[in-house]
């Protein structure tokens, strides 16, 4: 029997996964045993990017053209509807951050108001460790922290990283939250499309944010995706 080509194996795996998969999932499920290459992950990336039978939903998330309508309905994505696209994008990056935190064996939190938001085909409330904020400080500071998009907690349930996903909203609002939480030994991240980096730089250097100017980092969406995909190789490095 003729062995399936590498391209066909990727297509068949996407079909088996329901018509869609993250690159990380493809790395885990495609059978590389007969691939005569030292970098099969790079070959998979090239296949999904160049194959006209596959389309990109988000960076790192791919689907079959033959399943386009069914997949978009499943994800509640309506072509041309900016609101549904924004909701899916925001949930997608929240979910990736939750998954990365869990792979680092940290306790992950998303706000209760986001628990029904989708990460691909899962609810954020189902993949995060908690939607109830641990009582790690004074009530007035907890009220600020409970609206943060994703928080990673260490083994003592103290905050270690705070993440705000900024798809369309004002970055200044997130910086104000971080300013209020500056007394914690934690890192702060604004997560957004790379084209918002200049906006971030302009706002973080306003004098009112001098106290946190060196503590807040900008993470482009692509950096989050690359980190998530790299975790398949058991990388333990942090940002």
N, CA, C and O of each residue as an XYZ file, in Angstrom:
956
protein
N       0.846     -1.205      0.000
C       0.000      0.000      0.000
C       0.877      1.249      0.000
O       1.845      1.334      0.755
N       0.536      2.213     -0.847
C       1.329      3.434     -0.925
C       1.157      4.265      0.349
O       0.042      4.490      0.821
N       2.272      4.705      0.880
C       2.250      5.505      2.102
C       1.731      6.914      1.791
O       2.081      7.498      0.765
N       0.903      7.450      2.677
C       0.350      8.796      2.484
C       1.474      9.829      2.501
O       2.442      9.685      3.247
N       1.347     10.854      1.693
C       2.328     11.932      1.697
C       2.236     12.695      3.016
O       1.252     12.573      3.746
N       3.256     13.471      3.307
C       3.249     14.286      4.525
C       2.054     15.236      4.527
O       1.382     15.405      5.544
N       1.802     15.849      3.379
C       0.652     16.760      3.260
C      -0.647     16.023      3.558
O      -1.493     16.533      4.291
N      -0.811     14.841      3.002
C      -2.042     14.085      3.225
C      -2.176     13.658      4.674
O      -3.289     13.600      5.198
N      -1.063     13.356      5.333
C      -1.112     12.991      6.746
C      -1.623     14.162      7.588
O      -2.412     13.981      8.516
N      -1.162     15.356      7.247
C      -1.628     16.537      7.990
C      -3.125     16.748      7.751
O      -3.869     17.016      8.694
N      -3.564     16.629      6.508
C      -4.988     16.787      6.175
C      -5.818     15.732      6.900
O      -6.864     16.043      7.470
N      -5.347     14.479      6.876
C      -6.077     13.397      7.541
C      -6.155     13.629      9.047
O      -7.173     13.333      9.673
N      -5.083     14.158      9.623
C      -5.082     14.442     11.066
C      -6.078     15.544     11.390
O      -6.793     15.454     12.388
N      -6.138     16.584     10.560
C      -7.121     17.649     10.766
C      -8.538     17.092     10.688
O      -9.395     17.471     11.487
N      -8.791     16.207      9.746
C     -10.122     15.582      9.656
C     -10.431     14.809     10.938
O     -11.532     14.899     11.482
N      -9.447     14.052     11.408
C      -9.638     13.243     12.624
C      -9.904     14.127     13.831
O     -10.617     13.728     14.751
N      -9.335     15.326     13.830
C      -9.501     16.252     14.961
C     -10.796     17.061     14.853
O     -11.052     17.918     15.699
N     -11.605     16.809     13.844
C     -12.861     17.523     13.693
C     -12.810     18.639     12.673
O     -13.724     19.460     12.599
N     -11.748     18.673     11.887
C     -11.631     19.686     10.848
C     -10.729     20.846     11.219
O     -10.512     21.733     10.393
N     -10.195     20.872     12.435
C      -9.352     21.979     12.888
C      -8.405     21.484     13.970
O      -8.650     20.455     14.599
N      -7.325     22.222     14.182
C      -6.376     21.888     15.247
C      -5.374     23.016     15.393
O      -5.112     23.753     14.443
N      -4.821     23.145     16.577
C      -3.675     24.037     16.757
C      -2.439     23.349     16.202
O      -2.411     22.127     16.059
N      -1.419     24.138     15.889
C      -0.160     23.544     15.454
C       0.400     22.629     16.532
O       0.931     21.560     16.231
N       0.282     23.044     17.775
C       0.765     22.197     18.875
C       0.098     20.832     18.836
O       0.754     19.806     19.015
N      -1.224     20.825     18.599
C      -1.947     19.557     18.537
C      -1.481     18.723     17.342
O      -1.372     17.501     17.446
N      -1.208     19.368     16.217
C      -0.694     18.638     15.063
C       0.680     18.035     15.367
O       0.968     16.903     14.976
N       1.522     18.796     16.065
C       2.836     18.262     16.429
C       2.678     16.992     17.277
O       3.469     16.055     17.166
N       1.651     16.980     18.119
C       1.449     15.854     19.041
C       0.814     14.643     18.371
O       1.031     13.514     18.809
N       0.036     14.860     17.320
C      -0.781     13.765     16.784
C      -0.369     13.246     15.406
O      -0.668     12.101     15.071
N       0.303     14.057     14.614
C       0.768     13.552     13.314
C       1.877     12.525     13.557
O       2.767     12.755     14.376
N       1.826     11.410     12.857
C       2.828     10.355     12.997
C       4.064     10.709     12.166
O       4.049     10.625     10.937
N       5.132     11.106     12.863
C       6.360     11.518     12.190
C       7.335     10.353     11.972
O       8.438     10.561     11.466
N       6.947      9.157     12.340
C       7.904      8.038     12.369
C       8.533      7.754     11.012
O       9.666      7.278     10.949
N       7.823      8.034      9.935
C       8.361      7.764      8.604
C       8.785      9.025      7.850
O       9.101      8.977      6.662
N       8.787     10.154      8.562
C       9.191     11.404      7.923
C      10.720     11.482      7.924
O      11.347     11.415      8.981
N      11.294     11.620      6.780
C      12.749     11.676      6.689
C      13.215     13.128      6.787
O      13.748     13.703      5.839
N      12.995     13.687      7.958
C      13.426     15.055      8.232
C      13.729     15.182      9.714
O      13.091     14.536     10.545
N      14.702     16.015     10.037
C      15.057     16.256     11.436
C      14.175     17.339     12.052
O      14.192     17.541     13.266
N      13.405     18.036     11.215
C      12.561     19.133     11.703
C      11.130     18.957     11.212
O      10.658     19.767     10.414
N      10.417     17.910     11.671
C       9.054     17.673     11.181
C       8.096     18.804     11.525
O       7.169     19.081     10.764
N       8.308     19.468     12.674
C       7.416     20.576     13.037
C       7.486     21.693     12.004
O       6.467     22.287     11.652
N       8.699     21.977     11.516
C       8.854     23.012     10.486
C       8.151     22.594      9.201
O       7.590     23.431      8.496
N       8.181     21.299      8.898
C       7.500     20.805      7.696
C       5.986     20.958      7.849
O       5.303     21.332      6.895
N       5.464     20.675      9.030
C       4.028     20.847      9.278
C       3.642     22.311      9.094
O       2.629     22.613      8.463
N       4.441     23.214      9.640
C       4.152     24.654      9.495
C       4.118     25.046      8.024
O       3.248     25.805      7.599
N       5.051     24.536      7.260
C       5.098     24.876      5.840
C       3.880     24.310      5.105
O       3.323     24.962      4.222
N       3.475     23.103      5.474
C       2.324     22.478      4.820
C       1.050     23.288      5.063
O       0.314     23.580      4.120
N       0.784     23.653      6.318
C      -0.471     24.367      6.591
C      -0.476     25.750      5.957
O      -1.530     26.254      5.569
N       0.697     26.365      5.851
C       0.776     27.705      5.260
C       0.619     27.679      3.737
O       0.094     28.623      3.147
N       1.073     26.601      3.111
C       1.107     26.561      1.641
C      -0.026     25.757      1.013
O      -0.220     25.807     -0.201
N      -0.772     25.019      1.823
C      -1.793     24.125      1.267
C      -3.106     24.876      1.050
O      -3.623     25.500      1.977
N      -3.649     24.820     -0.168
C      -4.898     25.528     -0.440
C      -6.118     24.802      0.112
O      -7.240     25.296     -0.003
N      -5.906     23.637      0.708
C      -6.999     22.904      1.356
C      -7.114     23.245      2.839
O      -7.979     22.723      3.543
N      -6.231     24.126      3.301
C      -6.172     24.488      4.723
C      -6.199     26.004      4.836
O      -5.567     26.699      4.040
N      -6.933     26.526      5.829
C      -6.942     27.972      6.052
C      -6.666     28.276      7.521
O      -6.882     27.443      8.402
N      -6.184     29.489      7.757
C      -5.827     29.922      9.106
C      -6.999     30.640      9.759
O      -7.593     31.539      9.165
N      -7.330     30.242     10.979
C      -8.360     30.929     11.754
C      -7.710     31.995     12.631
O      -8.155     33.142     12.668
N      -6.665     31.602     13.327
C      -5.838     32.491     14.131
C      -4.404     32.003     13.987
O      -4.191     30.859     13.583
N      -3.413     32.831     14.303
C      -2.051     32.311     14.316
C      -1.978     31.050     15.188
O      -2.375     31.057     16.354
N      -1.462     29.975     14.594
C      -1.352     28.725     15.344
C      -2.594     27.866     15.357
O      -2.591     26.802     15.975
N      -3.669     28.295     14.686
C      -4.919     27.534     14.642
C      -5.366     27.414     13.188
O      -5.603     28.416     12.514
N      -5.480     26.162     12.713
C      -5.737     25.907     11.304
C      -6.922     24.978     11.120
O      -7.250     24.185     12.002
N      -7.566     25.086      9.953
C      -8.742     24.261      9.672
C      -8.787     23.893      8.193
O      -8.129     24.513      7.358
N      -9.583     22.867      7.893
C      -9.759     22.427      6.516
C     -10.797     23.281      5.804
O     -11.846     23.594      6.367
N     -10.503     23.651      4.577
C     -11.465     24.406      3.764
C     -12.790     23.645      3.645
O     -13.854     24.263      3.663
N     -12.741     22.340      3.527
C     -13.953     21.537      3.384
C     -14.847     21.611      4.620
O     -16.036     21.302      4.556
N     -14.257     22.027      5.751
C     -15.005     22.115      7.008
C     -15.232     23.554      7.440
O     -15.686     23.797      8.558
N     -14.921     24.525      6.560
C     -14.943     25.934      6.944
C     -16.260     26.342      7.611
O     -16.252     26.868      8.724
N     -17.374     26.104      6.946
C     -18.658     26.564      7.478
C     -18.966     25.934      8.833
O     -19.401     26.623      9.757
N     -18.744     24.636      8.951
C     -19.044     23.934     10.203
C     -18.140     24.411     11.335
O     -18.593     24.592     12.465
N     -16.867     24.613     11.029
C     -15.914     25.054     12.054
C     -16.243     26.464     12.525
O     -16.244     26.725     13.728
N     -16.519     27.370     11.608
C     -16.834     28.743     11.992
C     -18.123     28.803     12.816
O     -18.221     29.596     13.753
N     -19.114     27.966     12.473
C     -20.339     27.906     13.296
C     -20.017     27.406     14.695
O     -20.528     27.937     15.681
N     -19.181     26.396     14.784
C     -18.809     25.828     16.074
C     -18.139     26.873     16.963
O     -18.358     26.913     18.173
N     -17.314     27.720     16.332
C     -16.588     28.744     17.084
C     -17.388     30.040     17.236
O     -16.902     31.012     17.813
N     -18.626     30.046     16.709
C     -19.489     31.226     16.752
C     -18.826     32.421     16.073
O     -18.971     33.566     16.504
N     -18.093     32.121     14.999
C     -17.439     33.153     14.198
C     -18.278     33.424     12.959
O     -18.551     32.518     12.171
N     -18.683     34.671     12.795
C     -19.499     35.058     11.646
C     -18.650     35.921     10.715
O     -18.223     37.009     11.101
N     -18.403     35.452      9.503
C     -17.585     36.228      8.559
C     -18.090     37.656      8.414
O     -19.274     37.883      8.168
N     -17.186     38.615      8.570
C     -17.549     40.018      8.444
C     -18.115     40.646      9.699
O     -18.381     41.848      9.727
N     -18.307     39.834     10.759
C     -18.856     40.342     12.021
C     -17.693     40.638     12.971
O     -17.103     39.718     13.538
N     -17.364     41.927     13.145
C     -16.209     42.298     13.958
C     -16.373     41.882     15.408
O     -15.395     41.517     16.060
N     -17.596     41.930     15.925
C     -17.809     41.593     17.335
C     -17.469     40.125     17.595
O     -16.769     39.813     18.559
N     -17.959     39.225     16.744
C     -17.680     37.806     16.963
C     -16.195     37.519     16.797
O     -15.643     36.674     17.502
N     -15.549     38.213     15.874
C     -14.109     38.041     15.674
C     -13.335     38.524     16.893
O     -12.395     37.864     17.335
N     -13.729     39.680     17.440
C     -13.046     40.217     18.615
C     -13.224     39.304     19.824
O     -12.277     39.073     20.575
N     -14.438     38.784     20.012
C     -14.707     37.889     21.137
C     -13.864     36.613     21.017
O     -13.277     36.157     21.998
N     -13.811     36.047     19.817
C     -13.047     34.819     19.631
C     -11.557     35.069     19.829
O     -10.874     34.279     20.481
N     -11.052     36.168     19.267
C      -9.626     36.482     19.388
C      -9.234     36.678     20.839
O      -8.213     36.155     21.286
N     -10.041     37.431     21.578
C      -9.737     37.691     22.987
C      -9.709     36.387     23.775
O      -8.788     36.149     24.556
N     -10.717     35.544     23.573
C     -10.777     34.265     24.274
C      -9.649     33.331     23.877
O      -9.139     32.571     24.701
N      -9.260     33.390     22.605
C      -8.182     32.532     22.111
C      -6.880     32.820     22.848
O      -6.195     31.894     23.282
N      -6.536     34.097     22.993
C      -5.268     34.421     23.648
C      -5.358     34.263     25.162
O      -4.365     33.913     25.799
N      -6.517     34.512     25.744
C      -6.679     34.173     27.158
C      -6.443     32.677     27.361
O      -5.739     32.274     28.287
N      -7.028     31.869     26.501
C      -6.896     30.419     26.625
C      -5.464     29.949     26.449
O      -5.003     29.076     27.185
N      -4.753     30.519     25.481
C      -3.355     30.151     25.308
C      -2.547     30.475     26.559
O      -1.704     29.680     26.974
N      -2.797     31.633     27.161
C      -2.078     32.015     28.374
C      -2.407     31.077     29.529
O      -1.529     30.730     30.319
N      -3.657     30.673     29.628
C      -4.044     29.693     30.657
C      -3.295     28.382     30.433
O      -2.730     27.818     31.370
N      -3.290     27.899     29.199
C      -2.629     26.624     28.896
C      -1.133     26.691     29.183
O      -0.564     25.735     29.710
N      -0.494     27.798     28.846
C       0.942     27.949     29.117
C       1.194     27.929     30.619
O       2.125     27.274     31.088
N       0.360     28.648     31.377
C       0.509     28.656     32.828
C       0.372     27.269     33.427
O       1.137     26.893     34.316
N      -0.593     26.514     32.945
C      -0.799     25.153     33.448
C       0.387     24.253     33.108
O       0.769     23.397     33.905
N       0.966     24.448     31.923
C       2.142     23.660     31.545
C       3.336     23.978     32.436
O       4.247     23.164     32.581
N       3.324     25.171     33.032
C       4.363     25.547     33.997
C       3.969     25.156     35.429
O       4.659     25.505     36.387
N       2.861     24.431     35.561
C       2.385     23.947     36.868
C       2.027     25.100     37.811
O       2.241     25.021     39.021
N       1.485     26.155     37.239
C       1.007     27.295     38.015
C      -0.519     27.242     38.087
O      -1.169     26.642     37.231
N      -1.076     27.866     39.102
C      -2.532     27.966     39.219
C      -2.997     29.118     38.343
O      -2.480     30.230     38.448
N      -3.968     28.858     37.483
C      -4.413     29.859     36.514
C      -5.802     30.385     36.860
O      -6.681     29.641     37.295
N      -5.970     31.679     36.656
C      -7.232     32.368     36.965
C      -7.707     33.153     35.762
O      -6.913     33.806     35.085
N      -9.014     33.092     35.494
C      -9.674     34.027     34.586
C     -10.884     34.589     35.326
O     -11.427     33.917     36.203
N     -11.319     35.799     34.997
C     -12.443     36.397     35.710
C     -13.737     35.611     35.517
O     -13.958     35.000     34.471
N     -14.577     35.638     36.530
C     -15.859     34.924     36.463
C     -16.698     35.383     35.271
O     -17.415     34.584     34.668
N     -16.608     36.678     34.932
C     -17.414     37.181     33.814
C     -16.945     36.644     32.467
O     -17.646     36.777     31.463
N     -15.742     36.029     32.443
C     -15.215     35.460     31.193
C     -15.335     33.943     31.141
O     -14.872     33.330     30.179
N     -15.933     33.330     32.134
C     -15.901     31.864     32.220
C     -16.594     31.184     31.039
O     -16.248     30.055     30.692
N     -17.561     31.851     30.421
C     -18.263     31.253     29.275
C     -17.662     31.647     27.934
O     -18.117     31.186     26.887
N     -16.648     32.491     27.962
C     -15.975     32.865     26.716
C     -15.234     31.645     26.181
O     -14.716     30.841     26.956
N     -15.184     31.508     24.857
C     -14.608     30.322     24.242
C     -13.104     30.446     24.002
O     -12.609     31.477     23.548
N     -12.393     29.360     24.321
C     -11.042     29.135     23.842
C     -11.138     27.994     22.834
O     -11.204     26.824     23.213
N     -11.145     28.332     21.582
C     -11.403     27.392     20.483
C     -12.799     26.795     20.702
O     -13.795     27.475     20.457
N     -12.891     25.539     21.159
C     -14.219     24.953     21.373
C     -14.474     24.649     22.847
O     -15.389     23.895     23.176
N     -13.662     25.238     23.743
C     -13.798     25.005     25.176
C     -14.144     26.305     25.891
O     -13.839     27.389     25.394
N     -14.779     26.198     27.053
C     -15.064     27.375     27.877
C     -13.831     27.706     28.707
O     -13.171     26.807     29.228
N     -13.519     28.990     28.830
C     -12.382     29.385     29.659
C     -12.564     28.915     31.100
O     -11.595     28.556     31.769
N     -13.795     28.920     31.568
C     -14.053     28.476     32.933
C     -13.750     27.012     33.153
O     -13.516     26.583     34.283
N     -13.754     26.234     32.066
C     -13.478     24.796     32.180
C     -11.994     24.476     32.096
O     -11.551     23.443     32.600
N     -11.218     25.359     31.457
C      -9.788     25.047     31.330
C      -8.934     25.747     32.383
O      -7.835     25.282     32.685
N      -9.416     26.859     32.950
C      -8.643     27.535     33.989
C      -8.829     26.816     35.319
O      -9.814     26.105     35.518
N      -7.878     27.007     36.223
C      -7.983     26.360     37.528
C      -9.058     26.987     38.397
O      -9.677     26.309     39.217
N      -9.278     28.282     38.217
C     -10.274     28.941     39.057
C     -10.793     30.216     38.399
O     -10.084     30.875     37.638
N     -12.046     30.549     38.708
C     -12.603     31.857     38.354
C     -12.906     32.633     39.631
O     -13.503     33.709     39.594
N     -12.481     32.068     40.765
C     -12.612     32.728     42.064
C     -11.227     33.214     42.480
O     -10.309     32.413     42.655
N     -11.082     34.506     42.634
C      -9.770     35.070     42.921
C      -9.328     34.706     44.339
O     -10.071     34.957     45.288
N      -8.128     34.115     44.508
C      -7.619     33.852     45.851
C      -7.515     35.149     46.661
O      -7.201     36.203     46.108
N      -7.772     35.072     47.943
C      -7.744     36.269     48.806
C      -6.314     36.549     49.253
O      -5.936     36.246     50.385
N      -5.529     37.126     48.359
C      -4.111     37.313     48.638
C      -3.769     38.711     49.141
O      -2.607     38.988     49.441
N      -4.772     39.606     49.240
C      -4.472     40.973     49.663
C      -5.742     41.673     50.144
O      -6.772     41.034     50.361
N      -5.655     42.997     50.309
C      -6.781     43.796     50.768
C      -7.914     43.798     49.744
O      -7.685     43.628     48.547
N      -9.113     43.990     50.223
C     -10.295     43.913     49.373
C     -10.257     44.933     48.241
O     -10.646     44.612     47.118
N      -9.799     46.154     48.508
C      -9.812     47.170     47.446
C      -8.838     46.813     46.324
O      -9.064     47.197     45.177
N      -7.761     46.086     46.627
C      -6.841     45.636     45.593
C      -7.370     44.391     44.888
O      -7.138     44.210     43.693
N      -8.068     43.544     45.608
C      -8.689     42.377     44.982
C      -9.705     42.808     43.937
O      -9.848     42.163     42.898
N     -10.414     43.905     44.213
C     -11.395     44.388     43.231
C     -10.700     44.782     41.934
O     -11.269     44.611     40.856
N      -9.485     45.304     42.018
C      -8.717     45.631     40.810
C      -8.245     44.354     40.120
O      -8.359     44.216     38.902
N      -7.717     43.426     40.910
C      -7.121     42.215     40.345
C      -8.149     41.298     39.705
O      -7.838     40.601     38.739
N      -9.366     41.286     40.227
C     -10.342     40.302     39.747
C     -10.774     40.539     38.305
O     -11.377     39.659     37.692
N     -10.477     41.717     37.755
C     -10.844     41.994     36.354
C      -9.691     41.733     35.387
O      -9.852     41.893     34.177
N      -8.532     41.333     35.907
C      -7.386     41.037     35.031
C      -7.711     39.807     34.182
O      -8.300     38.851     34.686
N      -7.337     39.818     32.911
C      -7.740     38.760     31.981
C      -7.212     37.384     32.350
O      -7.949     36.400     32.285
N      -5.951     37.302     32.736
C      -5.353     36.034     33.175
C      -4.324     36.343     34.254
O      -3.527     37.272     34.122
N      -4.351     35.551     35.326
C      -3.331     35.653     36.372
C      -2.757     34.269     36.611
O      -3.488     33.280     36.653
N      -1.434     34.208     36.767
C      -0.767     32.979     37.184
C      -0.368     33.133     38.646
O       0.223     34.139     39.036
N      -0.701     32.118     39.456
C      -0.355     32.117     40.870
C       0.685     31.035     41.158
O       0.682     29.971     40.538
N       1.572     31.324     42.108
C       2.558     30.318     42.498
C       1.958     29.332     43.496
O       0.757     29.367     43.768
N       2.798     28.451     44.040
C       2.300     27.400     44.933
C       1.745     27.941     46.242
O       1.025     27.231     46.944
N       2.062     29.179     46.580
C       1.528     29.813     47.795
C       0.302     30.670     47.484
O      -0.186     31.411     48.337
N      -0.189     30.554     46.243
C      -1.341     31.315     45.759
C      -1.122     32.820     45.854
O      -2.031     33.588     46.170
N       0.117     33.212     45.570
C       0.439     34.624     45.408
C       0.631     34.891     43.919
O       1.167     34.045     43.203
N       0.197     36.064     43.444
C       0.285     36.345     42.001
C       1.719     36.405     41.512
O       2.587     37.009     42.142
N       1.945     35.772     40.386
C       3.282     35.729     39.795
C       3.339     36.498     38.477
O       4.313     37.205     38.218
N       2.299     36.368     37.635
C       2.190     37.112     36.386
C       0.763     37.578     36.176
O      -0.190     36.830     36.396
N       0.630     38.824     35.746
C      -0.655     39.395     35.369
C      -0.640     39.652     33.858
O       0.329     40.195     33.328
N      -1.719     39.260     33.167
C      -1.814     39.465     31.721
C      -3.114     40.178     31.367
O      -4.190     39.796     31.828
N      -3.005     41.203     30.553
C      -4.173     41.860     30.002
C      -4.130     41.727     28.477
O      -3.165     42.147     27.839
N      -5.175     41.143     27.901
C      -5.273     40.990     26.449
C      -5.982     42.226     25.903
O      -7.128     42.504     26.255
N      -5.292     42.960     25.044
C      -5.828     44.212     24.509
C      -6.022     44.072     23.003
O      -5.102     44.325     22.226
N      -7.204     43.675     22.604
C      -7.465     43.526     21.170
C      -7.929     44.855     20.563
O      -7.408     45.290     19.536
N      -8.901     45.487     21.200
C      -9.400     46.771     20.687
C      -9.521     47.825     21.783
O      -9.640     49.012     21.480
N      -9.492     47.416     23.054
C      -9.724     48.351     24.145
C      -8.483     49.185     24.446
O      -7.398     48.919     23.929
N      -8.661     50.198     25.290
C      -7.618     51.177     25.579
C      -6.556     50.572     26.507
O      -6.871     50.138     27.615
N      -5.322     50.547     26.059
C      -4.218     49.998     26.845
C      -4.041     50.752     28.162
O      -3.604     50.170     29.155
N      -4.375     52.026     28.177
C      -4.211     52.823     29.395
C      -5.001     52.237     30.557
O      -4.546     52.299     31.699
N      -6.179     51.667     30.292
C      -6.978     51.091     31.370
C      -6.244     49.934     32.055
O      -6.290     49.794     33.277
N      -5.576     49.118     31.261
C      -4.826     47.994     31.827
C      -3.610     48.490     32.604
O      -3.295     47.960     33.670
N      -2.929     49.499     32.077
C      -1.771     50.048     32.779
C      -2.172     50.634     34.129
O      -1.414     50.559     35.096
N      -3.358     51.213     34.188
C      -3.853     51.755     35.453
C      -4.062     50.633     36.474
O      -3.740     50.795     37.651
N      -4.600     49.498     36.023
C      -4.750     48.348     36.929
C      -3.378     47.886     37.434
O      -3.203     47.632     38.626
N      -2.416     47.781     36.525
C      -1.082     47.336     36.914
C      -0.451     48.310     37.905
O       0.233     47.895     38.840
N      -0.680     49.596     37.701
C      -0.151     50.609     38.617
C      -0.662     50.357     40.031
O       0.095     50.456     40.996
N      -1.942     50.032     40.149
C      -2.541     49.786     41.466
C      -1.983     48.514     42.116
O      -2.027     48.369     43.337
N      -1.458     47.594     41.294
C      -0.966     46.310     41.811
C       0.559     46.247     41.859
O       1.128     45.161     41.968
N       1.214     47.381     41.781
C       2.662     47.423     41.640
C       3.424     46.891     42.848
O       4.592     46.526     42.714
N       2.799     46.835     44.022
C       3.521     46.421     45.223
C       3.701     44.913     45.342
O       4.348     44.432     46.273
N       3.132     44.171     44.405
C       3.318     42.726     44.420
C       4.549     42.346     43.611
O       4.867     42.971     42.599
N       5.240     41.299     44.080
C       6.422     40.807     43.392
C       5.947     39.961     42.221
O       5.958     38.731     42.278
N       5.531     40.642     41.158
C       4.922     39.961     40.016
C       5.305     40.701     38.741
O       5.765     41.842     38.776
N       5.104     40.023     37.618
C       5.354     40.619     36.316
C       4.031     41.013     35.670
O       2.990     40.411     35.931
N       4.095     42.036     34.821
C       2.907     42.554     34.159
C       3.107     42.506     32.638
O       4.167     42.865     32.126
N       2.061     42.055     31.928
C       2.162     41.926     30.479
C       0.924     42.486     29.788
O      -0.208     42.183     30.167
N       1.159     43.308     28.770
C       0.112     43.695     27.828
C       0.253     42.784     26.620
O       1.321     42.723     26.011
N      -0.816     42.075     26.265
C      -0.805     41.128     25.149
C      -1.679     41.707     24.043
O      -2.865     41.961     24.255
N      -1.098     41.916     22.866
C      -1.846     42.566     21.788
C      -1.184     42.270     20.451
O      -0.100     41.690     20.387
N      -1.858     42.681     19.389
C      -1.278     42.574     18.052
C      -0.020     43.437     17.993
O       0.058     44.489     18.627
N       0.959     42.975     17.222
C       2.237     43.685     17.141
C       2.075     45.134     16.697
O       2.896     45.982     17.046
N       1.023     45.430     15.932
C       0.864     46.800     15.437
C       0.455     47.786     16.538
O       0.356     48.989     16.292
N       0.214     47.264     17.768
C      -0.114     48.157     18.888
C       1.094     48.427     19.793
O       0.967     49.106     20.812
N       2.249     47.903     19.427
C       3.442     48.091     20.261
C       3.785     49.580     20.433
O       4.117     50.022     21.533
N       3.701     50.336     19.348
C       4.017     51.776     19.427
C       3.051     52.475     20.375
O       3.465     53.323     21.165
N       1.760     52.127     20.303
C       0.777     52.706     21.212
C       1.140     52.379     22.659
O       1.059     53.240     23.534
N       1.538     51.138     22.904
C       1.962     50.734     24.253
C       3.154     51.567     24.712
O       3.159     52.085     25.828
N       4.162     51.697     23.856
C       5.364     52.448     24.216
C       5.029     53.894     24.552
O       5.578     54.452     25.502
N       4.146     54.497     23.791
C       3.754     55.881     24.052
C       3.085     56.019     25.416
O       3.340     56.981     26.140
N       2.238     55.068     25.763
C       1.462     55.193     26.996
C       2.244     54.780     28.240
O       2.056     55.371     29.303
N       3.110     53.786     28.129
C       3.862     53.345     29.305
C       4.884     54.392     29.729
O       5.317     54.409     30.881
N       5.275     55.276     28.789
C       6.273     56.286     29.121
C       5.665     57.617     29.562
O       6.373     58.613     29.715
N       4.357     57.621     29.762
C       3.722     58.796     30.364
C       4.147     58.854     31.829
O       4.258     57.811     32.473
N       4.382     60.027     32.359
C       4.961     60.172     33.706
C       4.155     59.472     34.800
O       4.731     59.002     35.781
N       2.835     59.398     34.646
C       2.036     58.777     35.698
C       2.345     57.292     35.867
O       2.016     56.701     36.896
N       2.984     56.681     34.851
C       3.320     55.257     34.941
C       4.818     55.024     35.173
O       5.319     53.921     34.953
N       5.530     56.064     35.619
C       6.967     55.926     35.860
C       7.283     54.772     36.804
O       8.282     54.075     36.621
N       6.453     54.569     37.793
C       6.720     53.546     38.813
C       6.697     52.125     38.256
O       7.308     51.222     38.828
N       5.999     51.928     37.150
C       5.913     50.565     36.589
C       6.515     50.487     35.184
O       6.440     49.445     34.532
N       7.106     51.579     34.722
C       7.593     51.646     33.348
C       8.542     50.530     32.963
O       8.531     50.075     31.819
N       9.379     50.074     33.918
C      10.347     49.015     33.629
C       9.828     47.625     33.971
O      10.545     46.636     33.816
N       8.591     47.549     34.433
C       8.065     46.251     34.881
C       7.007     45.681     33.949
O       6.691     44.493     34.019
N       6.462     46.512     33.087
C       5.410     46.042     32.175
C       6.038     45.731     30.819
O       6.743     46.559     30.242
N       5.773     44.532     30.323
C       6.289     44.127     29.017
C       5.148     44.003     28.016
O       4.009     43.703     28.375
N       5.480     44.238     26.770
C       4.532     44.047     25.674
C       4.788     42.679     25.057
O       5.918     42.359     24.687
N       3.733     41.871     24.949
C       3.817     40.570     24.296
C       2.938     40.593     23.055
O       1.723     40.763     23.153
N       3.548     40.423     21.895
C       2.767     40.327     20.664
C       2.049     38.983     20.631
O       2.534     37.997     21.185
N       0.896     38.953     19.979
C       0.149     37.701     19.847
C       1.048     36.570     19.349
O       0.983     35.447     19.849
N       1.886     36.880     18.361
C       2.733     35.823     17.790
C       3.689     35.248     18.822
O       4.019     34.064     18.757
N       4.141     36.053     19.769
C       5.032     35.551     20.817
C       4.306     34.548     21.707
O       4.888     33.546     22.123
N       3.034     34.818     21.998
C       2.248     33.900     22.823
C       2.065     32.568     22.091
O       2.224     31.499     22.679
N       1.730     32.650     20.806
C       1.541     31.433     20.013
C       2.840     30.635     19.945
O       2.832     29.419     20.131
N       3.953     31.313     19.681
C       5.240     30.623     19.579
C       5.628     29.979     20.901
O       6.201     28.889     20.915
N       5.322     30.642     22.009
C       5.610     30.066     23.320
C       4.791     28.807     23.532
O       5.319     27.789     23.980
N       3.504     28.865     23.213
C       2.618     27.712     23.374
C       3.088     26.540     22.516
O       3.120     25.400     22.978
N       3.448     26.820     21.285
C       3.921     25.753     20.406
C       5.253     25.202     20.878
O       5.494     23.998     20.783
N       6.121     26.067     21.385
C       7.425     25.629     21.869
C       7.337     24.747     23.092
O       8.234     23.943     23.348
N       6.247     24.891     23.864
C       6.082     24.070     25.063
C       5.957     22.602     24.704
O       6.151     21.743     25.564
N       5.637     22.293     23.456
C       5.563     20.891     23.018
C       6.924     20.229     23.117
O       7.028     19.003     23.155
N       7.972     21.053     23.158
C       9.330     20.517     23.271
C       9.824     20.591     24.720
O      11.022     20.494     24.986
N       8.875     20.764     25.651
C       9.180     20.785     27.088
C      10.095     21.944     27.467
O      10.914     21.828     28.378
N       9.948     23.059     26.761
C      10.729     24.250     27.113
C      10.196     24.840     28.402
O       8.986     25.002     28.562
N      11.090     25.162     29.321
C      10.659     25.721     30.608
C      11.041     27.190     30.746
O      10.834     27.781     31.806
N      11.591     27.785     29.700
C      11.994     29.188     29.793
C      10.769     30.085     29.827
O       9.748     29.784     29.209
N      10.878     31.178     30.547
C       9.784     32.141     30.642
C      10.111     33.338     29.758
O      11.205     33.438     29.203
N       9.141     34.245     29.638
C       9.374     35.442     28.832
C      10.372     36.356     29.529
O      10.702     37.421     29.008
